[in-house]
């Protein structure tokens, strides 16, 4: 594992340089006259058609961390890890329903972030701030985990993991992220959109080859399932229970279903997913994409199966144990041991580049949230579009630096726990955003109270979950029993609490005649394609730098 | 210009709702597929069912998209885009 393969390394470096050139060149792609408009830097001019959107959303949602962590979970626990496939099957029919409405209203009012919509709909800076802060908090650890994904690959490549010098160890990761930060700063959303073509091509090639080639080397699928099943049935000495099972057990069915549903509902609450939706050119682009994005889900399902291939390969199991029982090394180790070194280079590049695309989009989305919903709303009202773009560019750098600090300074489990919490938190913006797309029945203050209650409940509940076999430990998983019975995904039980609190207080505030905020949206705005009559006026004023025009 | 969505009749909306709910239920209802048999080749049911569900749900979503798409005859394809372009230019 400490030995660096020159062929593998060369291929990774060449492909990394290629995407670096593309990242900087992207600034000239479909160039706008004025790059210093947040619509341009932050949303690529809102001009992406079906084809680009497919690559952008695919590159955005199926992150390198997913490609490392999902098979790692399957490797460690078996069937439960497949909830990720179930989740990505469910997510598109769900998003199909509400994303076109979100796109339309955002297009009409020039919203850049999900919190922009909430502010316009409820006339509440406070609720918008809650949504923005949640989005930033949930995105930060997600970016950090992209680095963890790169780190797993670099460790297996023999770069860093074994070096005793902390600085040398972290250097490759540092260089990769500095370059990423530079071209994101220059090109904005155009950079990840263009690099996504390379990323997804590499991922598809990697998966097709892996599925066609590795099973034959391991003695066929029958052997893989048999060996994996035998491994999972072994009793874990720490917990006294089997490691996992090949089929979801009746006891875990609720956990499986609620993890899938909760994750599916949460996915398009993440600011980077909303950014991908807003950047589309037409309303039809969104729906058409919901029908073709499952191609990536198929890839994810096949990648999850890599976890079983790793279990069936004694060399990988030994390598994971040698690497400190770090299951995240299983897929990189599998590639290293199964593929010739040149193809291992391509597969590793797929993971590394697969981390860069979402990291760029996430940092742009988090930066836009800060700029629009914190800086403009609370610090400098009336900031011009050029000023907003400058702030967003700078914040995107800070966000990435923050992610680096996360990974370098704090233990890795911190990022993973924080991301687990992020998933629980982000779902708590669902009532304000998705229900807000349909009705204003909920009172804005009640939504804030529901959000606060659910955030507190979800955080405490996740903190209380012990790691298996270690009483009094924390953040052991994302499921917890409700009323002492079946374990369900905490995000979903928190969402139900959220809705209950919001409903009760809505009735209270109505009885007290608490003022409803102004709603700047009209029913027709939710079905507009691309923009009915008021849009040119709104857009013209926005171009003049009037912040009131954007809501 | 009438918005494409509201131009659709209740029958279309019912059909779309049923299609999408069925697509979601197929993976939400874990007990129907949490089993080993029938196997497809070496694959236990749990795995091949979920993998086949991916293209099946994609087809269902595509049908839903076609049902909700504005009629080609009813509205010209470039409907509203003139206004949009004016909007985009004004913004720049």
HADDOCK unambig.tbl for C-alpha pairs under 7 A between the chains (distance, minus, plus):
assign (segid A and resid 34 and name CA) (segid B and resid 92 and name CA) 6.64 0.50 0.50
assign (segid A and resid 86 and name CA) (segid B and resid 27 and name CA) 5.72 0.50 0.50
assign (segid A and resid 86 and name CA) (segid B and resid 50 and name CA) 6.94 0.50 0.50
assign (segid A and resid 89 and name CA) (segid B and resid 54 and name CA) 5.80 0.50 0.50
assign (segid A and resid 89 and name CA) (segid B and resid 57 and name CA) 7.00 0.50 0.50
assign (segid A and resid 90 and name CA) (segid B and resid 24 and name CA) 5.16 0.50 0.50
assign (segid A and resid 90 and name CA) (segid B and resid 27 and name CA) 6.86 0.50 0.50
assign (segid A and resid 93 and name CA) (segid B and resid 20 and name CA) 5.62 0.50 0.50
assign (segid A and resid 93 and name CA) (segid B and resid 23 and name CA) 6.99 0.50 0.50
assign (segid A and resid 93 and name CA) (segid B and resid 24 and name CA) 6.82 0.50 0.50
assign (segid A and resid 93 and name CA) (segid B and resid 61 and name CA) 6.43 0.50 0.50
assign (segid A and resid 221 and name CA) (segid B and resid 42 and name CA) 5.74 0.50 0.50
assign (segid A and resid 222 and name CA) (segid B and resid 42 and name CA) 4.84 0.50 0.50
assign (segid A and resid 247 and name CA) (segid B and resid 34 and name CA) 5.82 0.50 0.50
assign (segid A and resid 247 and name CA) (segid B and resid 35 and name CA) 6.11 0.50 0.50
assign (segid A and resid 247 and name CA) (segid B and resid 36 and name CA) 6.84 0.50 0.50
assign (segid A and resid 247 and name CA) (segid B and resid 46 and name CA) 6.42 0.50 0.50
assign (segid A and resid 248 and name CA) (segid B and resid 34 and name CA) 5.50 0.50 0.50
assign (segid A and resid 253 and name CA) (segid B and resid 30 and name CA) 5.96 0.50 0.50
assign (segid A and resid 253 and name CA) (segid B and resid 31 and name CA) 6.97 0.50 0.50
assign (segid A and resid 257 and name CA) (segid B and resid 28 and name CA) 5.32 0.50 0.50
assign (segid A and resid 257 and name CA) (segid B and resid 30 and name CA) 6.34 0.50 0.50
assign (segid A and resid 287 and name CA) (segid B and resid 65 and name CA) 6.03 0.50 0.50
assign (segid A and resid 288 and name CA) (segid B and resid 62 and name CA) 6.93 0.50 0.50
assign (segid A and resid 288 and name CA) (segid B and resid 65 and name CA) 6.34 0.50 0.50
assign (segid A and resid 290 and name CA) (segid B and resid 61 and name CA) 6.91 0.50 0.50
assign (segid A and resid 291 and name CA) (segid B and resid 58 and name CA) 4.83 0.50 0.50
assign (segid A and resid 291 and name CA) (segid B and resid 59 and name CA) 6.89 0.50 0.50
assign (segid A and resid 291 and name CA) (segid B and resid 61 and name CA) 4.89 0.50 0.50
assign (segid A and resid 291 and name CA) (segid B and resid 62 and name CA) 4.94 0.50 0.50
assign (segid A and resid 292 and name CA) (segid B and resid 58 and name CA) 6.34 0.50 0.50
assign (segid A and resid 294 and name CA) (segid B and resid 54 and name CA) 6.17 0.50 0.50
assign (segid A and resid 294 and name CA) (segid B and resid 58 and name CA) 6.00 0.50 0.50
assign (segid A and resid 297 and name CA) (segid B and resid 54 and name CA) 6.73 0.50 0.50
assign (segid A and resid 298 and name CA) (segid B and resid 51 and name CA) 6.57 0.50 0.50
assign (segid A and resid 298 and name CA) (segid B and resid 54 and name CA) 6.18 0.50 0.50
assign (segid A and resid 301 and name CA) (segid B and resid 51 and name CA) 6.60 0.50 0.50
assign (segid A and resid 527 and name CA) (segid B and resid 3 and name CA) 5.69 0.50 0.50
assign (segid A and resid 527 and name CA) (segid B and resid 5 and name CA) 6.48 0.50 0.50
assign (segid A and resid 528 and name CA) (segid B and resid 3 and name CA) 6.00 0.50 0.50
assign (segid A and resid 529 and name CA) (segid B and resid 80 and name CA) 6.87 0.50 0.50
assign (segid A and resid 530 and name CA) (segid B and resid 80 and name CA) 6.70 0.50 0.50
assign (segid A and resid 530 and name CA) (segid B and resid 81 and name CA) 6.73 0.50 0.50
assign (segid A and resid 530 and name CA) (segid B and resid 84 and name CA) 5.92 0.50 0.50
assign (segid A and resid 531 and name CA) (segid B and resid 84 and name CA) 5.85 0.50 0.50
assign (segid A and resid 535 and name CA) (segid B and resid 87 and name CA) 6.24 0.50 0.50
assign (segid A and resid 536 and name CA) (segid B and resid 86 and name CA) 6.50 0.50 0.50
assign (segid A and resid 536 and name CA) (segid B and resid 87 and name CA) 4.19 0.50 0.50
assign (segid A and resid 536 and name CA) (segid B and resid 90 and name CA) 6.55 0.50 0.50
assign (segid A and resid 539 and name CA) (segid B and resid 87 and name CA) 5.98 0.50 0.50
assign (segid A and resid 539 and name CA) (segid B and resid 90 and name CA) 6.11 0.50 0.50
assign (segid A and resid 539 and name CA) (segid B and resid 91 and name CA) 4.89 0.50 0.50
assign (segid A and resid 540 and name CA) (segid B and resid 90 and name CA) 4.94 0.50 0.50
assign (segid A and resid 540 and name CA) (segid B and resid 91 and name CA) 5.29 0.50 0.50
assign (segid A and resid 542 and name CA) (segid B and resid 91 and name CA) 6.68 0.50 0.50
assign (segid A and resid 543 and name CA) (segid B and resid 91 and name CA) 4.84 0.50 0.50
assign (segid A and resid 543 and name CA) (segid B and resid 92 and name CA) 6.33 0.50 0.50
